[in-house]
Each structure stands twice: as structure tokens, then as C-alpha cells.
Amino acid sequence: MNVDILHSGFDGLKFTLQTDIPKPLRDELASAKAHAFDSNADCTVDIGGLPLTVRKAGGSGFTAHTGNHGAIWLFQDPENRIPNNPGITVDFRAFGLATGGLQGAEDHFRNCMAAWDIPYVETQLRVTRADFAVDLLAPWFEPDRTALVVPPGTKVTEYTGVDETATMASGARVTGLRAGAVANRQIAIYDKRTEVIQQGKAGWLTIWNAARAADGKSPLDLTDRDQSQVWRFEMRLGSKQLRNRFDMRSWQDLNDMIGDAFTDALTRIRYCQPTADRNRARWPTHELWRLVECAIGNDLLQNCCGVLPSDIKQANRTEKMREIDRQLLGLFVTRAAISDVPSDGFHDFMDQHTAALQQYCDEHPVPLDERIGKAQARYRWA
């Protein structure tokens, strides 16, 4: 089967920041938003030497963007704040990620924060979404829902258009599959060529043709579907994976561990070649999925540490329990020695002494649940 990898890289990245924008920036945004509302058009202002386009939308806050290669910025109004919501949300644009990668996104973020004089510290950052895409030129391919092997209970949607309408007619040409949830782990396989044509995203054609030129091949002609059908395999990770499972928060965490997170996701969702075997776990991996695995593995090799944060936490927890057990044993030995207990009576002494300990526990003036709570607070493994 003839397949070309036309592009691989991050396609989505979102951060939140628990901080408030300073008053001078707030006043600039309020003025620009009012102008955008009056003129019914976006208002671009220069703040700190960087152009920022403010929209009339945004509810009680402010919605702005820094261009197709920048990011969409959502700012809460510090004078009309929604409780418990992050003060800033940054959603990086796909073209900026495709051309600049993680480093380009981080540089853009830090340049904007400095230019707009927004105070923050790294511990206020939270990464909430990361998408990685691989574009494959494979005119012969068509997604098959039964070929997706996913964890039990995972919702799988088949669609026939760029608007991701669920398939209702069996005769429709399948243009994509989507499985999982954005907040957790999701795979999307879809017709990227059609999206580029319908939504006018010609920048992707430029990226694809640059890859073709590097391989000494002719540019794609999107009018010829049989020669230009591009399928995108996109793995999306949400906060349940990035923050809860892999404990990622800051840019440093992202650079250190995002490869581990995507590698783990690829082991839990697979696109296979169906066989007569009723055990789907034994189905062979599809050729295109192997290419996707290799592309993501190679691109994110430097972003792996090879160890899950949960593994480290468990190792620390286990070692602490061993340390306390050794201390308990030492105390029991000392208590037995003071009580003139011979060595052959030590085990009986421990069994009998637990009753006395239980009585002391019941007579303690502070309730047990309160004491356990305080002890748990002293030993947090995050």
C-alpha cells in the first residue's frame, strides 16, 4: 500500500492561568471591546508592541487573538470576575503549532505575557488540552468503525461530513471516526482534504506540498481526489490525562512528559486490521496506525522521561510505609525489652499488646478521623 506522511506535529494546545490581568490592560481591552461592538468588527490594538485583535464577544470578559500563528486569549474581567474560573485561557492556533512546535508556542506565550505586563508564576499554569496530528496521503483508505479497538465503554462516532454528523445511511461514504471524550482521551480519524477545501485552509496544502517537495515529489492537486486524499489521525488528550494521570502543569512538565502521555494513549486505542478472531485484542495493527505510532514516537522522543508520575508517587508511598513499619518494629522491640519479654515470647507480646493500643486509641481526646486527616495532610505524594 502506498502511503506518504505529509505532516506530523501538535495541532492543539490549551493552557489556563490563575491570575488577573493588570488594570491598564483591562482598560485597553474594555475600550477595544466597546469599539468592536459599536463597529460590529474586530478591533486591533497595539499593546506593549504586540498587536492584539479584540472581539465584541466574550460575555463579561474579553476574547482576543494574536493572529493565525498565535493564540486565542480569553481574559476574565478582574472587575467582574466569575468565581473559580481561571483568569486567563490560552488556546494556541494550529498553524503556529505546525510551524513552531511547542517551543514556538512557549516563546509566544512568554513574549505576550511580558509585553502585556501580566504578573504570574509557573505554579499558576495548568495545561488542559494537547492534540497531536499525523496527515497521511492514502487515497485507498476509508475508515472502518469496527477496526477501532478502544477501552470498554468508549463512545465511537462515525460521521460523513466535515460537520461530524453521525452516519444514518449505510450507503454514505464514511469521512471520519471519533472515539473517546475530549476531557479524557480521544482519537479522531477524518478527511482532512475535504476540510481544507470547504473551510479554505490553504495553509495545510502549503505544508503538505513542502513535504512533497522535500521528497522530490510533485505538488498535490486537490481537484483530483484519487491522488490527493489526505487522512488525518489526531490524538487528543484532555485534563483527565494531562493533569490527573500524568500530573502535568507547567511548560516544563509538558516538555518533559508529553511524549509519555501520547505513547500511553497509543497503547490504549488502536486502529487494526479486522480478522475472524473474536478476540479483538489479537487483531493485527493496521499499517497506517503503525505509521502514526512511529511518527508520534519519533517526534516526541525528546519529550519522554519513561516513567509515569503515578509510578513515582507509589514508589515514594511504599518506601515511606516500609520506613514507618521499621520504626514500629523498633518500638515494639524496645517496649518488649522494657517489659522483660524474652525473644521467644515476642510475637505473642505483639498480638496481646494491640488490644492495649486499641484502648488507648478509643480513650484519646481527639477523634480518630481527625488525627488520620492531619496525618494524610502531612504526606501528600503529588
C-alpha positions in Angstrom: 0.0 0.0 0.0 1.3 3.4 -1.0 1.3 5.9 1.9 3.1 9.3 2.4 3.4 11.1 5.7 2.8 14.8 4.8 2.9 16.3 8.2 3.1 15.4 11.9 3.0 17.7 14.9 1.0 19.4 17.5 -2.4 20.6 16.3 -3.9 21.9 19.6 -2.7 23.2 22.9 -4.5 24.9 25.7 -3.3 26.4 29.0 -5.2 28.2 31.8 -3.6 30.6 34.2 -4.8 31.5 37.7 -4.0 35.2 37.7 -5.7 38.5 36.9 -4.8 40.9 34.2 -3.5 44.3 35.3 -5.8 47.4 35.3 -4.0 49.1 32.3 -4.6 46.0 30.1 -8.1 45.6 31.4 -8.9 49.2 30.4 -7.4 48.8 26.9 -9.4 45.6 26.4 -12.6 47.2 27.6 -12.1 50.1 25.2 -11.3 47.9 22.3 -14.3 45.6 23.0 -16.6 48.6 23.1 -15.3 49.8 19.8 -15.7 46.3 18.3 -19.3 46.3 19.5 -20.1 49.7 18.1 -18.4 49.0 14.7 -19.6 45.4 14.6 -16.0 44.4 13.6 -12.9 43.2 15.5 -10.7 45.9 16.9 -6.9 45.5 16.7 -4.8 47.4 19.2 -1.1 47.6 19.9 -0.3 46.7 23.5 3.3 46.6 24.5 4.5 46.4 20.9 2.3 43.3 20.1 -0.9 43.5 18.0 -3.9 42.1 19.8 -7.3 41.7 18.0 -10.2 42.1 20.4 -13.7 40.8 19.5 -17.1 42.1 20.7 -17.9 38.6 22.1 -16.6 37.4 25.4 -19.6 37.8 27.8 -18.4 39.6 30.9 -14.8 39.1 29.9 -12.6 39.7 26.9 -11.9 37.5 23.8 -8.9 38.3 21.7 -6.4 36.7 19.4 -2.8 37.2 18.2 -3.2 36.0 14.6 -3.3 32.7 12.8 0.1 31.8 14.1 -0.6 33.0 17.6 -3.3 32.1 20.1 -6.9 32.8 21.1 -6.8 34.6 24.5 -9.8 34.6 26.9 -9.4 37.1 29.7 -11.7 37.4 32.7 -12.6 41.0 33.7 -11.0 41.4 37.2 -13.8 43.9 38.0 -16.5 41.4 37.1 -14.9 38.0 37.8 -16.6 34.7 37.6 -15.7 32.8 40.8 -13.5 29.7 40.5 -12.8 30.3 36.8 -9.2 30.8 35.5 -8.3 34.4 34.9 -6.7 33.6 31.5 -7.2 30.8 29.0 -4.8 30.5 26.1 -5.7 28.3 23.1 -2.8 28.1 20.6 -3.6 28.1 16.9 -2.9 25.1 14.7 -0.7 26.8 12.1 1.5 28.3 14.8 1.9 24.9 16.4 2.5 23.2 13.0 5.3 25.6 12.1 6.8 26.5 15.5 6.0 23.4 17.7 6.0 23.5 21.5 9.0 25.9 21.7 7.3 28.4 19.4 4.1 28.3 21.5 6.0 28.8 24.7 8.0 31.7 23.2 4.8 33.3 22.0 3.2 32.9 25.4 6.1 34.4 27.3 6.5 37.3 24.9 2.9 38.2 25.2 2.8 38.0 29.0 5.9 40.2 29.2 4.6 42.7 26.6 1.2 43.0 28.4 2.9 43.1 31.8 0.8 40.3 33.3 2.2 39.0 36.6 2.3 35.2 37.0 4.4 32.4 38.4 4.8 28.9 36.9 2.7 27.2 39.6 -0.3 29.2 38.3 -0.2 27.4 34.9 -2.4 24.5 34.1 -2.3 22.6 30.7 -5.8 21.4 29.9 -5.6 20.1 26.3 -3.0 18.8 23.8 -3.6 17.4 20.3 -1.1 15.7 18.0 -1.9 15.1 14.4 -0.4 13.0 11.6 -1.5 13.6 8.0 -1.3 10.6 5.6 -1.7 10.7 1.8 -3.6 7.4 1.4 -6.3 7.7 -1.4 -7.2 4.0 -1.0 -8.1 4.2 2.7 -11.6 4.6 4.2 -12.2 4.5 8.0 -13.9 1.4 9.4 -15.6 1.8 12.8 -15.1 -1.9 13.6 -11.4 -1.6 13.1 -11.1 0.7 16.2 -10.1 -1.2 19.3 -10.8 1.1 22.3 -11.3 0.6 26.1 -14.7 -0.8 27.2 -17.4 1.9 27.4 -15.7 4.3 25.0 -18.1 6.1 22.7 -17.4 5.8 19.0 -19.0 8.1 16.4 -18.9 7.6 12.7 -19.5 10.7 10.5 -20.0 11.6 6.9 -19.1 15.2 6.6 -16.9 18.0 7.9 -19.6 18.9 10.4 -19.2 15.5 12.0 -22.9 14.4 11.5 -23.4 10.9 12.7 -23.9 8.4 9.9 -27.6 7.5 9.4 -27.4 5.9 5.9 -25.4 2.8 5.3 -24.6 3.9 1.8 -22.9 7.1 2.7 -19.1 7.4 2.3 -17.5 7.4 5.7 -15.3 10.5 6.1 -14.2 10.0 9.7 -14.4 8.4 13.1 -14.2 9.8 16.5 -13.8 7.8 19.7 -13.4 8.9 23.4 -14.0 12.2 25.1 -12.1 15.4 24.8 -11.8 15.8 28.5 -10.0 12.5 28.8 -8.6 10.7 25.7 -9.9 10.9 22.1 -8.9 9.7 18.7 -10.2 11.4 15.5 -9.6 10.0 12.0 -11.0 12.2 9.3 -10.9 13.5 5.8 -8.5 16.5 6.1 -8.6 17.2 2.3 -12.3 17.9 2.4 -11.9 20.2 5.4 -9.1 22.1 3.7 -11.3 22.6 0.6 -14.5 23.5 2.4 -13.0 25.8 5.0 -10.4 27.4 2.8 -7.4 26.3 4.9 -4.9 26.6 2.1 -2.0 26.8 4.6 -2.2 23.0 5.0 -1.7 22.5 1.3 1.4 24.6 1.5 2.7 22.4 4.4 1.9 19.2 2.5 3.5 20.4 -0.7 6.6 21.4 1.2 6.9 17.8 2.5 6.3 16.5 -1.1 9.0 18.8 -2.5 11.5 17.7 0.2 10.9 14.1 -1.1 11.3 15.2 -4.7 7.6 14.7 -5.5 5.1 16.9 -7.4 2.6 19.1 -5.6 -0.9 17.8 -4.7 -3.8 18.7 -6.9 -6.8 18.8 -4.6 -9.2 18.7 -7.5 -8.1 15.1 -8.1 -9.4 13.2 -5.1 -7.9 9.9 -6.1 -4.4 11.4 -6.0 -4.8 13.9 -3.1 -6.9 12.2 -0.4 -5.3 13.1 2.9 -6.4 11.4 6.1 -5.7 13.0 9.5 -5.1 10.8 12.5 -5.4 13.1 15.6 -4.9 12.0 19.2 -6.3 14.4 21.7 -5.6 14.5 25.4 -7.6 16.4 28.0 -7.2 17.4 31.6 -8.0 14.0 33.0 -4.9 12.6 31.2 -2.6 15.6 31.3 -3.2 16.7 34.9 -4.9 13.9 36.7 -2.9 10.9 35.3 0.4 12.4 34.2 0.4 15.3 36.7 1.4 17.9 34.1 1.0 21.6 35.0 3.7 23.8 33.5 5.7 24.2 30.3 8.5 22.3 31.8 6.2 19.4 32.7 4.8 19.5 29.1 8.3 19.4 27.6 9.4 16.6 30.0 6.4 14.2 29.8 4.0 14.9 26.9 5.7 12.1 24.9 4.9 9.7 27.7 1.3 10.7 27.7 0.8 10.2 23.9 2.7 6.9 24.0 0.5 5.7 26.7 -2.7 6.8 24.8 -1.5 4.9 21.7 -1.3 1.6 23.7 -5.0 2.0 24.8 -6.5 2.9 21.4 -5.6 1.1 18.2 -6.7 1.0 14.6 -6.5 -2.6 13.5 -7.0 -4.9 10.6 -10.1 -6.9 11.5 -9.9 -10.7 11.2 -12.1 -13.7 12.0 -10.6 -13.9 15.5 -13.3 -13.0 18.1 -10.7 -11.6 20.4 -10.2 -8.1 19.1 -7.0 -7.7 21.2 -5.3 -10.2 18.9 -6.2 -8.3 15.7 -3.0 -7.1 13.9 -2.3 -3.3 13.9 -3.2 -1.6 10.7 -0.4 -0.3 8.5 -1.5 3.3 8.9 -1.6 3.1 12.7 1.9 1.7 12.8 3.0 4.8 10.8 1.1 7.1 13.2 2.8 5.4 16.2 6.2 5.8 14.6 5.7 9.4 13.7 4.5 10.4 17.2 7.2 8.3 18.9 10.0 9.9 16.8 8.7 13.4 17.0 8.2 13.3 20.8 11.2 11.2 21.7 12.8 14.1 23.5 9.6 14.7 25.4 9.7 11.4 27.3 11.0 10.5 30.7 9.8 6.9 30.5 8.2 6.9 34.0 4.7 7.8 35.0 4.3 10.3 37.9 1.9 7.8 39.4 4.7 5.2 39.5 7.0 7.7 41.3 4.2 8.5 43.8 3.6 4.8 44.5 7.3 4.2 45.0 7.6 7.0 47.4 4.5 5.9 49.3 5.7 2.3 49.5 9.1 3.4 50.8 7.5 5.6 53.5 5.3 2.7 54.6 8.4 0.5 54.9 10.2 3.2 56.9 7.3 3.5 59.3 7.0 -0.3 59.7 10.7 -0.5 60.6 10.1 2.2 63.2 7.1 0.4 64.6 9.1 -2.8 64.9 11.9 -1.0 66.7 9.4 0.5 69.1 7.8 -2.9 69.8 11.3 -4.4 70.4 12.1 -1.6 72.8 8.7 -2.0 74.6 9.2 -5.8 74.9 12.7 -5.3 76.3 11.4 -2.8 79.0 8.7 -5.4 79.9 11.3 -8.2 80.2 9.7 -10.2 77.4 12.0 -13.0 76.1 12.7 -13.3 72.4 10.5 -16.5 72.1 7.6 -14.6 73.5 7.9 -11.5 71.3 5.2 -12.5 68.7 2.7 -13.2 71.5 3.5 -9.9 73.1 2.8 -8.0 69.9 -0.6 -9.8 69.4 -1.6 -9.1 73.0 -0.4 -5.5 73.0 -2.6 -4.5 70.1 -5.6 -4.6 72.5 -4.0 -2.1 74.8 -3.2 0.2 71.8 -6.9 0.0 70.6 -8.0 1.0 74.1 -5.6 4.0 74.1 -6.9 5.0 70.7 -10.5 4.9 71.9 -9.6 7.0 75.0 -7.7 9.6 73.0 -9.4 13.1 73.3 -9.1 13.8 69.6 -11.3 11.8 67.3 -9.5 9.2 65.1 -10.8 10.6 61.8 -9.4 14.0 62.6 -6.0 12.5 63.5 -5.9 10.4 60.3 -6.9 13.5 58.3 -4.0 15.5 59.8 -1.6 12.7 59.1 -2.8 12.4 55.5 -2.2 16.2 55.0 1.4 15.7 56.1 2.0 13.0 53.4 0.9 14.3 50.0 2.5 12.5 47.2 1.8 14.9 44.3 
